[in-house]
Amino acid sequence: MNTAAVIRSEAEVERTAQDRTGEGSLPGIPDPASVAPRDARQLSRQFFRRLAELEEGTHEYQYARNTLIEMNMSLVRFAAGRFRGRGDDMEDIVQTGMIGLIKAIDRFELSREVEFTSFALPYIVGEIKRFFRDTTWAVHVPRRLQELRVELAKAREELSSRLDRDPTVAELATLMNIPQDEVVEAQLASNGYNSASLDAALTGDGPEDGEAVLADFIGVEEEGLQLVEDFHALAPLMAELSDRDRQIIHMRFVEEATQAEIGERLGCSQMHVSRLIKRIITRLRQGMLGELGCA
């Protein structure tokens, strides 16, 4: 049974329990999933208002929460439609978007004075994008290169139709207004978009070559390569820091100064330096994981 069916089943149970106990402060909605989006927005405010008053775990709380989920499923379908044609099963995309919808419902507060639709869509779209980021790329590729790959594909398609041939690296670089080495880097990153099985058979040109598998030609993992990738991802994030934040990072991790020594040079306490370093590291970590800007 899929997520929507489970939610619908639970909602029916809670509505039955509500009728049995006489809890009538919320309207009974026979089929919340069929409620028109305009009506859903109005009803959602009523259900959110009541949800904030109810004790979690009660029958009426579950009824209100499940009804909110069903009434707003159209938001998930709308968001999922933006990703149609990506080659993945739409049902998987919708199920992933439902996770974002549920997170939005659990975190929404009427006091925000914002429409729930405006609040929920970033959660839904973010969850779907995370699904593609985690499942589509065969190997880990820095976010910067993932985005550059998309722009490269658009530029190649435009130039190919205009020139009636495959564009050169120089032509792509000119159109995208980036250095040629970045175009090459994006082309290499595209190789991480799909993968072949390590057991895939590789047949030689002649019968005497026999048959081998891909795993036979893969060397040992070089630990230094991960550092190179991390440096590439970290560089633009460091550039966004203030001069003082970069100075603190340099003193702590390059000069290996203690927090007390950094505090003396900056004219502040060791405790304040500790808080500053923690804040900077958290910001850099979020950037490396591609979470900056997410709700």
N, C-alpha and C positions, 0 to 999 in steps of 0.2 A: 504494500500500500504506500502511495507517495505521500509527501508532506501535506499537501492540500487535503487529501482524503483523510489523513489522520486528524488534522485540525478540525475538519468538518464533523468527523465522528465524535471527537471530544466535545465539540460545541453542542451537538445534539444531546449528549449525555447531560451537559451542564444546563441546557434549556429545560430538559425534562425534570432535573433536580430543582430548578428554580420554580417551575410550575407547581411541583409537589410541595415545596416549602412555603409557597405564597410570597416569594420575594418579587415584587412587581415594580420596583423603582426604575427599572430599565425596560424599554419596550422590547417585546418579543419579535424577533425578525426570523421568519421561517427559513429564508435562504439568503444569508448575508452576502454571499459571493455574487448574487445577481443584482445587488443594489447599485443603482447608477452612480457614477463617480461624483456628480454634483450632490446627490443625496448623501453619499458616503461621507463627504467632507462635513456636512452639517451634523449628521448622526455621530461622527467620530468625536466631535467636541463634547457632545453629551456623554458619550461612553468614557472618554478620558477624564472628564470631570468626576464621574462616579467612581472610576477606577482608582483615582487618587484618594478617595475616601474609604475604600474597602480594604479589608485585611487580606494579605496575600495568602492563598491556599484555600480560601472559602469558595463555595460553589458559585456565588455571584461574581466574585473576582475572576474566576476562570471563564465564566460565561462572557463577561465584559471583554476580557483579553482576547479570547478566541474569536469573538464576533468582530473585534477590531481587525484582527489578522485577516479574516475572510472578507470583510468589507473593503479592505485596501489591497487585495490581491491584484486588482487592475493596475496598480502602480508597478508591481513586479513585472507584469506582462508588458507594460509600456516600456520599462527600462530594458527588459530582455530583448525587445524588438530592435533596439539599437545595435545589438550584437548578432543579428540574424546574418547568416552567410559566412560565419567564421569557421564553419565545418564541424562544430560541436552540436550535439543533440540539444534542441531547444528545451526539452524537458529538464536536462541537467542544468541549463542556464537558469531556468525559472526556479528550480529547487534551490539553487545557490542564492538567487535573489531573495527568496523567502527568508533565508537566514538574516539578510540585511534588514528586511522588513520587521522581523521579530525583534532584532536589536533596537531598531528605531522606536518601536512601540514601547519597549521596556525602559527606554531612556527619555522619552518625550515628556515635556511638562507644559501645561497650558500657559504657565507664567512666562514662557519664552516669547509669547505674543508673536508667534510665527505660525503659518499654516503647516499642518502636519505633512502635507505633500512636499513642501519645500524642505522640511526637516528630514523626511524619510528617503527621498531620492538619492542623496549622496551616500547614505548607508547602503542602499540597494545596489547602486552602480559600483560603489567601492568593493562590495563583496564579490560582484561578478568579475570585476577587473582582477581581483586577487585570485579568483578561480582560474582565469586565463593565464595569469602570471605564474601560478604554481603548477599548472598542468600542461600548458602548451609548450613551454621551453624545455627542451631535452636536457640542457645543462644550464647552470646558473650564469646569466649574463647581466652585467650591471644595468640598472634602470636607464641610464643615459644612452647606452647602446641599443636597448630594446626600443626606445622611442626613436632613435636615429634610424633604425632599421625600417620603421614604418614610413618615415619621411623619404628614405631612399627608394622604397618600393613605389611611392607615388611619383617621385621624380623620374624613375626609370620608365614607368608606364607612360608618362607625359612625353618624354623625349622619344621613346620608341615609336609612338604614334605620329609624332611630328617629323622624325627623321626617317621613318620606315626602316630602321635598323637598330641594333643594340647600341646604346650610348656608351661613350668612353668614360673613364674615370674623371678626366678633366672636364668633360661636358656636364657630368653629374655634379661635380664640385661647384662649377659655375652657377648652375641653376639653384643648387641648395645653399649657395653662398657660404661654403665651408671649405677648409683645406682638403686637398686630395687624400692626404693620409687618413683623415677621418672617414672619407668615403670607403677607403680600403678596409678600415677597421670595422665599419658597419657591415660591409660585405662578409667579412670573416665572422662577425657576430651572427649573421643570418644562418650560418651553418649549425648553430645551436638550437635552431627552431624545431628541427625534426631529427630523429635519431634512427639508427639502424640497430638491429639486434646484434649483440656480440657473437651470437651463434650463426649469423648470416654467412652463407657459403660464398666464398670468393674463388672463382674458377679461373685458371690461367689461360693463356692464349693457345696452348697446345695440350694434347692429351697427356704428354709426359709431365706436365706441371702438376697434375693431380688437383686436389681440392683442399682448400684451407678455410678457416673461419676467421672472422674479423678480429677476434680476441687474440689470435696468434701474432698480430702485428701491432698490438698496443703495448707501449713501454710502461715503465713504472711511473707512478704519479710524482711529479716534481713539486715539492712543498712550496718552493719559491714562487711558483706561478700564482698561487692564491694571494700572495703578498702583492704581486704586480696588479692583479685585478682589484684588490682592495685600495691600492694607491690611486688607481684611475678613478674609482668611485669616490674616494675621500677628497681628492684635490679640489673639485668645484665646491664642495661643502666647506672646506677650510677657507676658500676665497670669500665666502659669504659671511664669515665671522668678523667681528670688529677687531681693530688693531690690538686692543687690550686682551681680547679672548685668545687671539693667535699668539700673543706674547706669553700668556699664561701657559698655553699648551706647549710652547717651545721650551719654556723654563722647566716645566714639569717632566716632559717626556724626551726632550733632546738634551738639555743641560742636566736633567735628573736632579733638579733642586728639590728640597723638601718643601712641604706646604708652609712651614714656618719661615723658611728663607724667602719664599715667594712673597709672603705677607710683609716681611721687612722691606723688600724692594718696592712693593706697591703701596705700603703705608696702611695696611689693614691687618686684621687678626687672622690667625691660622684657621679659625672656624669659618670665617668668611671666604677664605681661599678654597676651603674644602667644598663649600656650597657652590662657588663659582665653577670649580672643576667638574662637579657632579652635573651641573646644568649644561655645561658645554659638551660633556661626554654624552649626555642624554640626547642632546640635539643632533650630534654627529651620528649617534647610533640610529636614531629615527630616520635620518637622511639616508644612511647606508641601507636600511631596510625598506626604503621607499615609502615611509609613513608620513613624511612631512605634509601638512595640509589636509590630512584625513581627520574626520571628526572623531 
